[in-house]
């Protein structure tokens, strides 16, 4: 399974924001629904906190799609 790199300008980003930026969620409401349904993993562990701070190298997965955070901050 391929992992797509998604760059941000800062050092960290909240999970809900990253899901939208990476195209894993359509909008904030969709991101919230995915997280509440426990359909989101961060580094292969289910994450239920929308405000979870992601850092460089974290891998987020939803329905088999994976995106890696690349921080340029």
N, CA, C and O atoms as a Maestro MAE file, in Angstrom:
{
 s_m_m2io_version
 :::
 2.0.0
}

f_m_ct {
 s_m_title
 :::
 protein
 m_atom[292] {
  # First column is atom index #
  i_m_mmod_type
  r_m_x_coord
  r_m_y_coord
  r_m_z_coord
  i_m_residue_number
  s_m_chain_name
  s_m_pdb_residue_name
  s_m_pdb_atom_name
  i_m_atomic_number
  :::
  1 25 0.854 -1.184 0.000 1 A "UNK " " N  " 7
  2 3 0.000 0.000 0.000 1 A "UNK " " CA " 6
  3 2 0.898 1.244 0.000 1 A "UNK " " C  " 6
  4 15 1.828 1.351 0.798 1 A "UNK " " O  " 8
  5 25 0.611 2.150 -0.880 2 A "UNK " " N  " 7
  6 3 1.445 3.350 -0.977 2 A "UNK " " CA " 6
  7 2 1.007 4.396 0.049 2 A "UNK " " C  " 6
  8 15 -0.158 4.473 0.439 2 A "UNK " " O  " 8
  9 25 1.979 5.188 0.465 3 A "UNK " " N  " 7
  10 3 1.731 6.275 1.417 3 A "UNK " " CA " 6
  11 2 2.040 7.585 0.712 3 A "UNK " " C  " 6
  12 15 3.123 7.772 0.157 3 A "UNK " " O  " 8
  13 25 1.066 8.486 0.745 4 A "UNK " " N  " 7
  14 3 1.223 9.789 0.111 4 A "UNK " " CA " 6
  15 2 1.801 10.770 1.122 4 A "UNK " " C  " 6
  16 15 1.330 10.829 2.258 4 A "UNK " " O  " 8
  17 25 2.805 11.534 0.734 5 A "UNK " " N  " 7
  18 3 3.364 12.565 1.602 5 A "UNK " " CA " 6
  19 2 2.552 13.847 1.468 5 A "UNK " " C  " 6
  20 15 2.250 14.284 0.357 5 A "UNK " " O  " 8
  21 25 2.198 14.450 2.605 6 A "UNK " " N  " 7
  22 3 1.451 15.705 2.630 6 A "UNK " " CA " 6
  23 2 2.265 16.702 3.448 6 A "UNK " " C  " 6
  24 15 2.515 16.483 4.633 6 A "UNK " " O  " 8
  25 25 2.677 17.793 2.814 7 A "UNK " " N  " 7
  26 3 3.516 18.793 3.466 7 A "UNK " " CA " 6
  27 2 2.693 19.886 4.133 7 A "UNK " " C  " 6
  28 15 1.647 20.301 3.634 7 A "UNK " " O  " 8
  29 25 3.204 20.343 5.287 8 A "UNK " " N  " 7
  30 3 2.635 21.512 5.953 8 A "UNK " " CA " 6
  31 2 3.783 22.474 6.251 8 A "UNK " " C  " 6
  32 15 4.945 22.070 6.297 8 A "UNK " " O  " 8
  33 25 3.449 23.740 6.451 9 A "UNK " " N  " 7
  34 3 4.479 24.753 6.722 9 A "UNK " " CA " 6
  35 2 4.920 24.777 8.173 9 A "UNK " " C  " 6
  36 15 6.039 25.196 8.470 9 A "UNK " " O  " 8
  37 25 4.057 24.332 9.086 10 A "UNK " " N  " 7
  38 3 4.353 24.397 10.518 10 A "UNK " " CA " 6
  39 2 4.996 23.104 11.011 10 A "UNK " " C  " 6
  40 15 5.322 22.215 10.224 10 A "UNK " " O  " 8
  41 25 5.171 23.017 12.337 11 A "UNK " " N  " 7
  42 3 5.756 21.814 12.940 11 A "UNK " " CA " 6
  43 2 4.709 20.756 13.242 11 A "UNK " " C  " 6
  44 15 5.022 19.568 13.313 11 A "UNK " " O  " 8
  45 25 3.458 21.187 13.420 12 A "UNK " " N  " 7
  46 3 2.402 20.245 13.773 12 A "UNK " " CA " 6
  47 2 1.065 20.725 13.220 12 A "UNK " " C  " 6
  48 15 0.922 21.867 12.783 12 A "UNK " " O  " 8
  49 25 0.086 19.811 13.252 13 A "UNK " " N  " 7
  50 3 -1.269 20.116 12.768 13 A "UNK " " CA " 6
  51 2 -2.226 19.205 13.523 13 A "UNK " " C  " 6
  52 15 -1.856 18.100 13.919 13 A "UNK " " O  " 8
  53 25 -3.443 19.662 13.720 14 A "UNK " " N  " 7
  54 3 -4.447 18.822 14.374 14 A "UNK " " CA " 6
  55 2 -4.961 17.768 13.397 14 A "UNK " " C  " 6
  56 15 -5.012 17.990 12.187 14 A "UNK " " O  " 8
  57 25 -5.337 16.623 13.948 15 A "UNK " " N  " 7
  58 3 -5.792 15.503 13.128 15 A "UNK " " CA " 6
  59 2 -6.949 15.891 12.215 15 A "UNK " " C  " 6
  60 15 -6.936 15.558 11.030 15 A "UNK " " O  " 8
  61 25 -7.952 16.593 12.752 16 A "UNK " " N  " 7
  62 3 -9.109 16.979 11.943 16 A "UNK " " CA " 6
  63 2 -8.711 17.824 10.741 16 A "UNK " " C  " 6
  64 15 -9.233 17.643 9.641 16 A "UNK " " O  " 8
  65 25 -7.779 18.748 10.963 17 A "UNK " " N  " 7
  66 3 -7.307 19.605 9.867 17 A "UNK " " CA " 6
  67 2 -6.524 18.792 8.848 17 A "UNK " " C  " 6
  68 15 -6.666 18.998 7.642 17 A "UNK " " O  " 8
  69 25 -5.701 17.872 9.327 18 A "UNK " " N  " 7
  70 3 -4.881 17.070 8.429 18 A "UNK " " CA " 6
  71 2 -5.736 16.168 7.542 18 A "UNK " " C  " 6
  72 15 -5.423 15.972 6.367 18 A "UNK " " O  " 8
  73 25 -6.804 15.625 8.098 19 A "UNK " " N  " 7
  74 3 -7.684 14.763 7.306 19 A "UNK " " CA " 6
  75 2 -8.240 15.525 6.105 19 A "UNK " " C  " 6
  76 15 -8.333 14.983 5.003 19 A "UNK " " O  " 8
  77 25 -8.607 16.781 6.328 20 A "UNK " " N  " 7
  78 3 -9.120 17.610 5.228 20 A "UNK " " CA " 6
  79 2 -8.007 17.943 4.241 20 A "UNK " " C  " 6
  80 15 -8.187 17.801 3.031 20 A "UNK " " O  " 8
  81 25 -6.871 18.379 4.745 21 A "UNK " " N  " 7
  82 3 -5.749 18.763 3.898 21 A "UNK " " CA " 6
  83 2 -5.281 17.604 3.015 21 A "UNK " " C  " 6
  84 15 -4.954 17.799 1.845 21 A "UNK " " O  " 8
  85 25 -5.253 16.408 3.581 22 A "UNK " " N  " 7
  86 3 -4.759 15.232 2.860 22 A "UNK " " CA " 6
  87 2 -5.812 14.638 1.928 22 A "UNK " " C  " 6
  88 15 -5.523 13.712 1.169 22 A "UNK " " O  " 8
  89 25 -7.043 15.176 1.986 23 A "UNK " " N  " 7
  90 3 -8.102 14.649 1.130 23 A "UNK " " CA " 6
  91 2 -8.699 13.352 1.641 23 A "UNK " " C  " 6
  92 15 -9.369 12.639 0.894 23 A "UNK " " O  " 8
  93 25 -8.462 13.041 2.912 24 A "UNK " " N  " 7
  94 3 -9.023 11.828 3.509 24 A "UNK " " CA " 6
  95 2 -10.432 12.079 4.049 24 A "UNK " " C  " 6
  96 15 -11.181 11.138 4.316 24 A "UNK " " O  " 8
  97 25 -10.783 13.356 4.205 25 A "UNK " " N  " 7
  98 3 -12.128 13.751 4.629 25 A "UNK " " CA " 6
  99 2 -12.565 14.925 3.756 25 A "UNK " " C  " 6
  100 15 -11.748 15.760 3.367 25 A "UNK " " O  " 8
  101 25 -13.861 14.980 3.454 26 A "UNK " " N  " 7
  102 3 -14.385 16.033 2.578 26 A "UNK " " CA " 6
  103 2 -14.406 17.391 3.265 26 A "UNK " " C  " 6
  104 15 -14.146 18.419 2.639 26 A "UNK " " O  " 8
  105 25 -14.722 17.384 4.573 27 A "UNK " " N  " 7
  106 3 -14.809 18.634 5.330 27 A "UNK " " CA " 6
  107 2 -14.690 18.314 6.811 27 A "UNK " " C  " 6
  108 15 -14.489 17.159 7.186 27 A "UNK " " O  " 8
  109 25 -14.812 19.322 7.642 28 A "UNK " " N  " 7
  110 3 -14.669 19.124 9.073 28 A "UNK " " CA " 6
  111 2 -15.692 18.172 9.663 28 A "UNK " " C  " 6
  112 15 -15.376 17.385 10.555 28 A "UNK " " O  " 8
  113 25 -16.914 18.245 9.167 29 A "UNK " " N  " 7
  114 3 -17.973 17.369 9.655 29 A "UNK " " CA " 6
  115 2 -17.666 15.910 9.308 29 A "UNK " " C  " 6
  116 15 -17.850 15.014 10.132 29 A "UNK " " O  " 8
  117 25 -17.202 15.689 8.091 30 A "UNK " " N  " 7
  118 3 -16.836 14.337 7.657 30 A "UNK " " CA " 6
  119 2 -15.664 13.820 8.492 30 A "UNK " " C  " 6
  120 15 -15.654 12.653 8.883 30 A "UNK " " O  " 8
  121 25 -14.685 14.668 8.765 31 A "UNK " " N  " 7
  122 3 -13.535 14.283 9.583 31 A "UNK " " CA " 6
  123 2 -14.008 13.857 10.978 31 A "UNK " " C  " 6
  124 15 -13.564 12.837 11.505 31 A "UNK " " O  " 8
  125 25 -14.912 14.646 11.567 32 A "UNK " " N  " 7
  126 3 -15.449 14.333 12.888 32 A "UNK " " CA " 6
  127 2 -16.158 12.982 12.876 32 A "UNK " " C  " 6
  128 15 -15.980 12.177 13.790 32 A "UNK " " O  " 8
  129 25 -16.959 12.735 11.844 33 A "UNK " " N  " 7
  130 3 -17.688 11.470 11.734 33 A "UNK " " CA " 6
  131 2 -16.729 10.285 11.615 33 A "UNK " " C  " 6
  132 15 -16.934 9.250 12.250 33 A "UNK " " O  " 8
  133 25 -15.686 10.437 10.804 34 A "UNK " " N  " 7
  134 3 -14.710 9.357 10.636 34 A "UNK " " CA " 6
  135 2 -14.018 9.037 11.955 34 A "UNK " " C  " 6
  136 15 -13.832 7.872 12.304 34 A "UNK " " O  " 8
  137 25 -13.635 10.092 12.688 35 A "UNK " " N  " 7
  138 3 -12.933 9.909 13.958 35 A "UNK " " CA " 6
  139 2 -13.853 9.267 14.990 35 A "UNK " " C  " 6
  140 15 -13.445 8.352 15.704 35 A "UNK " " O  " 8
  141 25 -15.106 9.748 15.070 36 A "UNK " " N  " 7
  142 3 -16.060 9.190 16.039 36 A "UNK " " CA " 6
  143 2 -16.383 7.733 15.738 36 A "UNK " " C  " 6
  144 15 -16.654 6.956 16.653 36 A "UNK " " O  " 8
  145 25 -16.356 7.354 14.453 37 A "UNK " " N  " 7
  146 3 -16.643 5.973 14.050 37 A "UNK " " CA " 6
  147 2 -15.420 5.073 14.208 37 A "UNK " " C  " 6
  148 15 -15.474 3.884 13.893 37 A "UNK " " O  " 8
  149 25 -14.318 5.642 14.698 38 A "UNK " " N  " 7
  150 3 -13.061 4.934 14.894 38 A "UNK " " CA " 6
  151 2 -12.523 4.359 13.585 38 A "UNK " " C  " 6
  152 15 -11.962 3.264 13.557 38 A "UNK " " O  " 8
  153 25 -12.702 5.117 12.500 39 A "UNK " " N  " 7
  154 3 -12.214 4.721 11.180 39 A "UNK " " CA " 6
  155 2 -10.851 5.320 10.862 39 A "UNK " " C  " 6
  156 15 -10.333 5.127 9.762 39 A "UNK " " O  " 8
  157 25 -10.260 6.051 11.820 40 A "UNK " " N  " 7
  158 3 -8.992 6.739 11.582 40 A "UNK " " CA " 6
  159 2 -7.905 6.138 12.464 40 A "UNK " " C  " 6
  160 15 -8.097 5.945 13.664 40 A "UNK " " O  " 8
  161 25 -6.750 5.842 11.843 41 A "UNK " " N  " 7
  162 3 -5.611 5.404 12.638 41 A "UNK " " CA " 6
  163 2 -4.464 6.388 12.447 41 A "UNK " " C  " 6
  164 15 -4.295 6.982 11.383 41 A "UNK " " O  " 8
  165 25 -3.683 6.540 13.510 42 A "UNK " " N  " 7
  166 3 -2.453 7.332 13.474 42 A "UNK " " CA " 6
  167 2 -1.341 6.382 13.894 42 A "UNK " " C  " 6
  168 15 -1.347 5.854 15.007 42 A "UNK " " O  " 8
  169 25 -0.396 6.172 13.001 43 A "UNK " " N  " 7
  170 3 0.707 5.230 13.262 43 A "UNK " " CA " 6
  171 2 0.167 3.862 13.681 43 A "UNK " " C  " 6
  172 15 0.652 3.248 14.631 43 A "UNK " " O  " 8
  173 25 -0.857 3.397 12.940 44 A "UNK " " N  " 7
  174 3 -1.472 2.067 13.116 44 A "UNK " " CA " 6
  175 2 -2.250 1.881 14.417 44 A "UNK " " C  " 6
  176 15 -2.539 0.750 14.807 44 A "UNK " " O  " 8
  177 25 -2.590 2.979 15.091 45 A "UNK " " N  " 7
  178 3 -3.422 2.896 16.294 45 A "UNK " " CA " 6
  179 2 -4.664 3.760 16.096 45 A "UNK " " C  " 6
  180 15 -4.564 4.892 15.624 45 A "UNK " " O  " 8
  181 25 -5.839 3.227 16.458 46 A "UNK " " N  " 7
  182 3 -7.085 3.979 16.325 46 A "UNK " " CA " 6
  183 2 -6.991 5.253 17.152 46 A "UNK " " C  " 6
  184 15 -6.582 5.222 18.313 46 A "UNK " " O  " 8
  185 25 -7.371 6.369 16.546 47 A "UNK " " N  " 7
  186 3 -7.327 7.671 17.235 47 A "UNK " " CA " 6
  187 2 -8.734 8.257 17.272 47 A "UNK " " C  " 6
  188 15 -9.408 8.341 16.245 47 A "UNK " " O  " 8
  189 25 -9.173 8.661 18.464 48 A "UNK " " N  " 7
  190 3 -10.528 9.203 18.622 48 A "UNK " " CA " 6
  191 2 -10.526 10.672 19.028 48 A "UNK " " C  " 6
  192 15 -11.581 11.235 19.320 48 A "UNK " " O  " 8
  193 25 -9.347 11.299 19.050 49 A "UNK " " N  " 7
  194 3 -9.255 12.719 19.419 49 A "UNK " " CA " 6
  195 2 -9.027 13.556 18.168 49 A "UNK " " C  " 6
  196 15 -7.972 13.475 17.538 49 A "UNK " " O  " 8
  197 25 -10.016 14.355 17.819 50 A "UNK " " N  " 7
  198 3 -9.911 15.198 16.626 50 A "UNK " " CA " 6
  199 2 -8.796 16.232 16.770 50 A "UNK " " C  " 6
  200 15 -8.198 16.647 15.777 50 A "UNK " " O  " 8
  201 25 -8.519 16.643 18.000 51 A "UNK " " N  " 7
  202 3 -7.495 17.652 18.253 51 A "UNK " " CA " 6
  203 2 -6.098 17.082 18.430 51 A "UNK " " C  " 6
  204 15 -5.170 17.822 18.755 51 A "UNK " " O  " 8
  205 25 -5.931 15.793 18.225 52 A "UNK " " N  " 7
  206 3 -4.604 15.155 18.364 52 A "UNK " " CA " 6
  207 2 -3.585 15.905 17.515 52 A "UNK " " C  " 6
  208 15 -3.811 16.144 16.329 52 A "UNK " " O  " 8
  209 25 -2.466 16.275 18.125 53 A "UNK " " N  " 7
  210 3 -1.410 16.986 17.397 53 A "UNK " " CA " 6
  211 2 -0.555 15.983 16.633 53 A "UNK " " C  " 6
  212 15 0.013 15.063 17.222 53 A "UNK " " O  " 8
  213 25 -0.469 16.166 15.340 54 A "UNK " " N  " 7
  214 3 0.372 15.317 14.499 54 A "UNK " " CA " 6
  215 2 1.700 16.012 14.269 54 A "UNK " " C  " 6
  216 15 1.771 17.238 14.184 54 A "UNK " " O  " 8
  217 25 2.743 15.217 14.170 55 A "UNK " " N  " 7
  218 3 4.087 15.750 13.940 55 A "UNK " " CA " 6
  219 2 4.723 15.061 12.742 55 A "UNK " " C  " 6
  220 15 4.193 14.081 12.218 55 A "UNK " " O  " 8
  221 25 5.862 15.586 12.319 56 A "UNK " " N  " 7
  222 3 6.585 15.059 11.158 56 A "UNK " " CA " 6
  223 2 6.722 13.538 11.250 56 A "UNK " " C  " 6
  224 15 7.150 13.002 12.272 56 A "UNK " " O  " 8
  225 25 6.355 12.861 10.174 57 A "UNK " " N  " 7
  226 3 6.511 11.413 10.102 57 A "UNK " " CA " 6
  227 2 5.290 10.618 10.505 57 A "UNK " " C  " 6
  228 15 5.222 9.420 10.232 57 A "UNK " " O  " 8
  229 25 4.312 11.259 11.155 58 A "UNK " " N  " 7
  230 3 3.094 10.533 11.534 58 A "UNK " " CA " 6
  231 2 2.355 10.074 10.280 58 A "UNK " " C  " 6
  232 15 2.274 10.803 9.291 58 A "UNK " " O  " 8
  233 25 1.815 8.849 10.334 59 A "UNK " " N  " 7
  234 3 1.074 8.298 9.210 59 A "UNK " " CA " 6
  235 2 -0.384 8.133 9.622 59 A "UNK " " C  " 6
  236 15 -0.690 7.455 10.603 59 A "UNK " " O  " 8
  237 25 -1.280 8.761 8.858 60 A "UNK " " N  " 7
  238 3 -2.714 8.708 9.119 60 A "UNK " " CA " 6
  239 2 -3.361 7.853 8.039 60 A "UNK " " C  " 6
  240 15 -3.061 8.003 6.855 60 A "UNK " " O  " 8
  241 25 -4.259 6.948 8.455 61 A "UNK " " N  " 7
  242 3 -4.931 6.072 7.493 61 A "UNK " " CA " 6
  243 2 -6.437 6.098 7.701 61 A "UNK " " C  " 6
  244 15 -6.931 6.133 8.828 61 A "UNK " " O  " 8
  245 25 -7.162 6.080 6.568 62 A "UNK " " N  " 7
  246 3 -8.617 5.995 6.552 62 A "UNK " " CA " 6
  247 2 -8.997 5.090 5.388 62 A "UNK " " C  " 6
  248 15 -8.615 5.351 4.247 62 A "UNK " " O  " 8
  249 25 -9.740 4.036 5.667 63 A "UNK " " N  " 7
  250 3 -10.225 3.142 4.617 63 A "UNK " " CA " 6
  251 2 -9.131 2.710 3.642 63 A "UNK " " C  " 6
  252 15 -9.353 2.707 2.431 63 A "UNK " " O  " 8
  253 25 -7.969 2.350 4.145 64 A "UNK " " N  " 7
  254 3 -6.896 1.863 3.289 64 A "UNK " " CA " 6
  255 2 -6.052 2.937 2.620 64 A "UNK " " C  " 6
  256 15 -5.036 2.627 1.997 64 A "UNK " " O  " 8
  257 25 -6.462 4.201 2.742 65 A "UNK " " N  " 7
  258 3 -5.657 5.298 2.198 65 A "UNK " " CA " 6
  259 2 -4.755 5.825 3.287 65 A "UNK " " C  " 6
  260 15 -5.196 6.062 4.412 65 A "UNK " " O  " 8
  261 25 -3.475 6.012 2.951 66 A "UNK " " N  " 7
  262 3 -2.521 6.489 3.958 66 A "UNK " " CA " 6
  263 2 -1.855 7.784 3.500 66 A "UNK " " C  " 6
  264 15 -1.554 7.974 2.321 66 A "UNK " " O  " 8
  265 25 -1.636 8.667 4.475 67 A "UNK " " N  " 7
  266 3 -0.946 9.927 4.211 67 A "UNK " " CA " 6
  267 2 0.064 10.170 5.333 67 A "UNK " " C  " 6
  268 15 -0.251 10.008 6.512 67 A "UNK " " O  " 8
  269 25 1.272 10.557 4.951 68 A "UNK " " N  " 7
  270 3 2.343 10.834 5.917 68 A "UNK " " CA " 6
  271 2 2.545 12.334 6.020 68 A "UNK " " C  " 6
  272 15 2.605 13.033 5.009 68 A "UNK " " O  " 8
  273 25 2.650 12.826 7.253 69 A "UNK " " N  " 7
  274 3 2.860 14.245 7.488 69 A "UNK " " CA " 6
  275 2 4.333 14.602 7.289 69 A "UNK " " C  " 6
  276 15 5.221 13.994 7.885 69 A "UNK " " O  " 8
  277 25 4.568 15.597 6.443 70 A "UNK " " N  " 7
  278 3 5.911 16.122 6.245 70 A "UNK " " CA " 6
  279 2 5.884 17.572 6.700 70 A "UNK " " C  " 6
  280 15 5.315 18.437 6.036 70 A "UNK " " O  " 8
  281 25 6.520 17.824 7.859 71 A "UNK " " N  " 7
  282 3 6.506 19.171 8.438 71 A "UNK " " CA " 6
  283 2 7.709 19.953 7.944 71 A "UNK " " C  " 6
  284 15 8.842 19.478 8.020 71 A "UNK " " O  " 8
  285 25 7.459 21.151 7.440 72 A "UNK " " N  " 7
  286 3 8.529 22.010 6.918 72 A "UNK " " CA " 6
  287 2 8.739 23.229 7.803 72 A "UNK " " C  " 6
  288 15 9.281 24.240 7.357 72 A "UNK " " O  " 8
  289 25 8.309 23.132 9.062 73 A "UNK " " N  " 7
  290 3 8.366 24.276 9.950 73 A "UNK " " CA " 6
  291 2 9.642 24.514 10.587 73 A "UNK " " C  " 6
  292 15 9.780 25.465 11.357 73 A "UNK " " O  " 8
  :::
 }
 m_bond[291] {
  # First column is bond index #
  i_m_from
  i_m_to
  i_m_order
  :::
  1 1 2 1
  2 2 3 1
  3 3 4 2
  4 3 5 1
  5 5 6 1
  6 6 7 1
  7 7 8 2
  8 7 9 1
  9 9 10 1
  10 10 11 1
  11 11 12 2
  12 11 13 1
  13 13 14 1
  14 14 15 1
  15 15 16 2
  16 15 17 1
  17 17 18 1
  18 18 19 1
  19 19 20 2
  20 19 21 1
  21 21 22 1
  22 22 23 1
  23 23 24 2
  24 23 25 1
  25 25 26 1
  26 26 27 1
  27 27 28 2
  28 27 29 1
  29 29 30 1
  30 30 31 1
  31 31 32 2
  32 31 33 1
  33 33 34 1
  34 34 35 1
  35 35 36 2
  36 35 37 1
  37 37 38 1
  38 38 39 1
  39 39 40 2
  40 39 41 1
  41 41 42 1
  42 42 43 1
  43 43 44 2
  44 43 45 1
  45 45 46 1
  46 46 47 1
  47 47 48 2
  48 47 49 1
  49 49 50 1
  50 50 51 1
  51 51 52 2
  52 51 53 1
  53 53 54 1
  54 54 55 1
  55 55 56 2
  56 55 57 1
  57 57 58 1
  58 58 59 1
  59 59 60 2
  60 59 61 1
  61 61 62 1
  62 62 63 1
  63 63 64 2
  64 63 65 1
  65 65 66 1
  66 66 67 1
  67 67 68 2
  68 67 69 1
  69 69 70 1
  70 70 71 1
  71 71 72 2
  72 71 73 1
  73 73 74 1
  74 74 75 1
  75 75 76 2
  76 75 77 1
  77 77 78 1
  78 78 79 1
  79 79 80 2
  80 79 81 1
  81 81 82 1
  82 82 83 1
  83 83 84 2
  84 83 85 1
  85 85 86 1
  86 86 87 1
  87 87 88 2
  88 87 89 1
  89 89 90 1
  90 90 91 1
  91 91 92 2
  92 91 93 1
  93 93 94 1
  94 94 95 1
  95 95 96 2
  96 95 97 1
  97 97 98 1
  98 98 99 1
  99 99 100 2
  100 99 101 1
  101 101 102 1
  102 102 103 1
  103 103 104 2
  104 103 105 1
  105 105 106 1
  106 106 107 1
  107 107 108 2
  108 107 109 1
  109 109 110 1
  110 110 111 1
  111 111 112 2
  112 111 113 1
  113 113 114 1
  114 114 115 1
  115 115 116 2
  116 115 117 1
  117 117 118 1
  118 118 119 1
  119 119 120 2
  120 119 121 1
  121 121 122 1
  122 122 123 1
  123 123 124 2
  124 123 125 1
  125 125 126 1
  126 126 127 1
  127 127 128 2
  128 127 129 1
  129 129 130 1
  130 130 131 1
  131 131 132 2
  132 131 133 1
  133 133 134 1
  134 134 135 1
  135 135 136 2
  136 135 137 1
  137 137 138 1
  138 138 139 1
  139 139 140 2
  140 139 141 1
  141 141 142 1
  142 142 143 1
  143 143 144 2
  144 143 145 1
  145 145 146 1
  146 146 147 1
  147 147 148 2
  148 147 149 1
  149 149 150 1
  150 150 151 1
  151 151 152 2
  152 151 153 1
  153 153 154 1
  154 154 155 1
  155 155 156 2
  156 155 157 1
  157 157 158 1
  158 158 159 1
  159 159 160 2
  160 159 161 1
  161 161 162 1
  162 162 163 1
  163 163 164 2
  164 163 165 1
  165 165 166 1
  166 166 167 1
  167 167 168 2
  168 167 169 1
  169 169 170 1
  170 170 171 1
  171 171 172 2
  172 171 173 1
  173 173 174 1
  174 174 175 1
  175 175 176 2
  176 175 177 1
  177 177 178 1
  178 178 179 1
  179 179 180 2
  180 179 181 1
  181 181 182 1
  182 182 183 1
  183 183 184 2
  184 183 185 1
  185 185 186 1
  186 186 187 1
  187 187 188 2
  188 187 189 1
  189 189 190 1
  190 190 191 1
  191 191 192 2
  192 191 193 1
  193 193 194 1
  194 194 195 1
  195 195 196 2
  196 195 197 1
  197 197 198 1
  198 198 199 1
  199 199 200 2
  200 199 201 1
  201 201 202 1
  202 202 203 1
  203 203 204 2
  204 203 205 1
  205 205 206 1
  206 206 207 1
  207 207 208 2
  208 207 209 1
  209 209 210 1
  210 210 211 1
  211 211 212 2
  212 211 213 1
  213 213 214 1
  214 214 215 1
  215 215 216 2
  216 215 217 1
  217 217 218 1
  218 218 219 1
  219 219 220 2
  220 219 221 1
  221 221 222 1
  222 222 223 1
  223 223 224 2
  224 223 225 1
  225 225 226 1
  226 226 227 1
  227 227 228 2
  228 227 229 1
  229 229 230 1
  230 230 231 1
  231 231 232 2
  232 231 233 1
  233 233 234 1
  234 234 235 1
  235 235 236 2
  236 235 237 1
  237 237 238 1
  238 238 239 1
  239 239 240 2
  240 239 241 1
  241 241 242 1
  242 242 243 1
  243 243 244 2
  244 243 245 1
  245 245 246 1
  246 246 247 1
  247 247 248 2
  248 247 249 1
  249 249 250 1
  250 250 251 1
  251 251 252 2
  252 251 253 1
  253 253 254 1
  254 254 255 1
  255 255 256 2
  256 255 257 1
  257 257 258 1
  258 258 259 1
  259 259 260 2
  260 259 261 1
  261 261 262 1
  262 262 263 1
  263 263 264 2
  264 263 265 1
  265 265 266 1
  266 266 267 1
  267 267 268 2
  268 267 269 1
  269 269 270 1
  270 270 271 1
  271 271 272 2
  272 271 273 1
  273 273 274 1
  274 274 275 1
  275 275 276 2
  276 275 277 1
  277 277 278 1
  278 278 279 1
  279 279 280 2
  280 279 281 1
  281 281 282 1
  282 282 283 1
  283 283 284 2
  284 283 285 1
  285 285 286 1
  286 286 287 1
  287 287 288 2
  288 287 289 1
  289 289 290 1
  290 290 291 1
  291 291 292 2
  :::
 }
}
